[in-house]
Amino acid sequence: MTDLAQELEELGGADITAALEDVSVHAFLLDKDAIVRWQNKAAREMIGDRVGKKWAAVMTERSIRDAQQVWRTLICEGAPAEVTVEAVLRDGTTEHRDISAAPLREGGAVVGVFGVGVPSKGPAHVSPGKFNLTERQVEVLQLLADGKSTDQIASALYISKTTVRNHIARLMAELQVHTRVQAIVVASRAGLISMR
């Protein structure tokens, strides 16, 4: 029994599902095929009832690539992940959302994903010149330029080391470089980061 399950049992078998329904952040449950199986009240009010639809249906086209990489991390690696997406709201407008998600397991196999989403502090994408990097990727680049390690970046941004490595791999692909040093040089020349 997990610590949470034990604590809930000690509280007389308290049901956490009602609390999840009432929290003010968006909460959602996806099956292993990325189909929305459940949303809490906050999610339904903001993006509409998306139960039965693909997770990608709640975001813009340019956010889908990042979400697909996160999905592979969640399902294939069984690791938690974070991503910033541009969500399509129920009125058709968009809003940048920071998503944190973790795999759900049954008997050791990943059977779904639970996640929460909150409004992002900035735009999801930065596109100076020919590069199309997410804000988070630019943050990671800046921390790399500041000499931070993968562990230090994960700690500074409150994300997993796996997520940091995924951001680095994607930003290196976007910048068309093969090393972290090359990424820093290209990003600096493009004005994406500052050399402090």
C-alpha positions in Angstrom: 0.0 0.0 0.0 1.4 3.5 -0.9 1.8 6.2 1.7 -1.2 8.1 0.3 -3.4 5.0 0.3 -2.4 4.2 3.9 -3.1 7.8 5.0 -6.5 7.7 3.3 -7.2 4.4 5.0 -6.3 5.9 8.3 -8.7 8.8 7.6 -11.5 6.2 7.5 -11.2 5.3 3.8 -11.5 8.9 2.6 -12.3 9.2 -1.1 -9.8 11.4 -2.9 -11.9 11.6 -6.2 -14.3 14.2 -4.8 -11.4 16.4 -3.8 -9.8 16.0 -7.3 -13.1 17.1 -8.8 -13.2 20.3 -6.8 -9.6 21.5 -7.0 -9.2 24.7 -9.0 -6.4 23.4 -11.3 -7.2 21.4 -14.4 -6.9 17.7 -13.7 -7.4 15.0 -16.3 -7.1 11.2 -16.9 -6.0 9.7 -20.2 -6.0 6.1 -21.2 -2.9 4.5 -22.9 -4.2 5.6 -26.3 -4.2 9.3 -25.2 -8.0 9.4 -25.1 -9.4 11.7 -22.4 -11.3 9.5 -19.9 -12.0 12.0 -17.2 -11.7 15.8 -16.5 -12.4 17.6 -13.3 -14.8 20.6 -13.1 -12.1 23.2 -13.6 -11.0 21.5 -16.8 -14.5 21.1 -18.2 -15.3 24.8 -17.4 -12.1 26.1 -19.2 -11.8 23.8 -22.2 -15.1 22.1 -22.4 -16.0 18.5 -22.0 -13.4 16.6 -24.0 -14.1 13.1 -22.6 -13.8 10.5 -25.4 -11.5 12.7 -27.5 -7.8 12.5 -28.2 -5.6 14.6 -25.9 -4.2 16.4 -28.9 -7.7 17.7 -29.7 -7.3 20.2 -26.8 -4.2 21.9 -28.2 -3.1 23.8 -31.2 -1.1 22.1 -34.0 2.2 23.6 -33.0 1.8 22.2 -29.5 1.1 18.7 -30.7 4.8 17.8 -31.5 5.9 18.6 -28.0 2.9 16.8 -26.5 3.7 13.7 -28.6 7.3 13.6 -27.2 5.9 13.9 -23.7 3.5 11.1 -24.4 6.4 8.8 -25.4 8.2 9.7 -22.2 5.1 8.9 -20.1 4.0 5.7 -21.9 7.3 4.2 -23.2 9.7 5.2 -20.4 7.1 5.3 -17.7 8.5 8.6 -16.4 6.7 11.8 -15.3 7.0 14.7 -17.7 6.2 18.4 -18.1 5.2 20.4 -21.2 3.9 23.8 -22.1 1.1 23.7 -24.6 -1.2 26.1 -26.3 -4.7 24.8 -25.2 -7.9 25.5 -27.2 -10.5 26.8 -24.8 -14.2 26.2 -25.0 -14.8 29.7 -26.6 -12.2 28.9 -29.4 -9.5 31.1 -28.0 -6.1 29.7 -26.9 -4.2 29.9 -23.6 -0.7 28.6 -22.8 -0.8 25.9 -20.1 1.9 24.2 -18.2 1.1 20.5 -17.9 2.6 18.1 -15.4 1.7 14.4 -15.9 2.6 11.1 -14.5 2.0 7.5 -15.7 -0.6 5.3 -14.0 0.4 1.7 -13.5 -1.4 -1.6 -13.0 0.7 -4.6 -12.3 3.8 -2.7 -13.4 2.4 -1.8 -16.9 1.5 1.8 -17.8 -2.2 1.9 -18.4 -2.9 5.6 -18.5 -1.8 9.1 -17.4 -2.9 11.5 -14.8 -2.1 15.2 -15.2 -2.8 18.7 -14.1 -2.5 22.0 -16.0 -2.1 25.6 -14.8 -1.8 28.8 -16.8 1.7 29.4 -18.1 3.7 32.4 -17.1 4.7 33.2 -20.7 4.1 32.2 -24.3 4.7 28.6 -25.3 6.8 29.4 -28.3 9.6 31.8 -29.1 10.5 32.2 -32.8 13.3 34.6 -33.4 14.5 34.1 -36.9 14.2 30.5 -38.2 14.0 28.8 -34.8 10.8 27.6 -33.2 11.6 26.8 -29.6 9.3 26.6 -26.6 9.8 29.0 -23.8 10.9 26.1 -21.6 13.5 25.1 -24.2 14.9 28.7 -24.1 15.0 28.6 -20.3 17.0 25.3 -20.5 19.3 26.8 -23.1 20.0 29.8 -20.8 20.7 27.5 -17.9 23.1 25.5 -20.1 24.8 28.7 -21.1 25.1 29.6 -17.4 27.1 26.3 -16.9 24.3 24.3 -15.2 24.3 20.5 -15.3 21.2 18.4 -16.1 20.6 17.9 -12.4 20.9 21.6 -11.6 18.5 22.5 -14.5 16.0 19.9 -13.3 16.1 21.4 -9.7 15.9 25.0 -10.9 12.9 24.4 -13.1 11.2 21.8 -10.9 11.1 19.2 -13.6 12.6 15.7 -13.9 16.1 15.0 -15.3 14.4 13.0 -18.1 12.4 16.0 -19.1 15.5 18.2 -19.1 17.2 15.7 -21.4 14.2 15.6 -23.6 14.2 19.4 -23.9 17.9 19.4 -24.7 17.4 16.8 -27.4 14.5 18.7 -29.0 16.2 22.0 -28.9 19.4 20.6 -30.3 17.4 19.1 -33.2 15.7 22.4 -33.8 19.0 24.3 -33.8 20.5 21.5 -36.0 23.5 21.0 -33.7 25.1 17.9 -32.1 26.5 19.2 -28.8 25.4 21.4 -26.0 28.2 23.8 -26.7 27.1 24.1 -30.3 23.6 24.8 -29.1 24.8 27.6 -26.8 26.8 29.2 -29.6 24.0 29.1 -32.1 21.4 30.3 -29.6 23.6 33.2 -28.5 24.3 34.3 -32.1 20.5 34.1 -32.8 19.8 36.3 -29.7 17.9 33.6 -27.9 20.0 33.7 -24.8 22.5 36.0 -23.2 26.1 35.1 -22.3 26.5 36.3 -18.7 
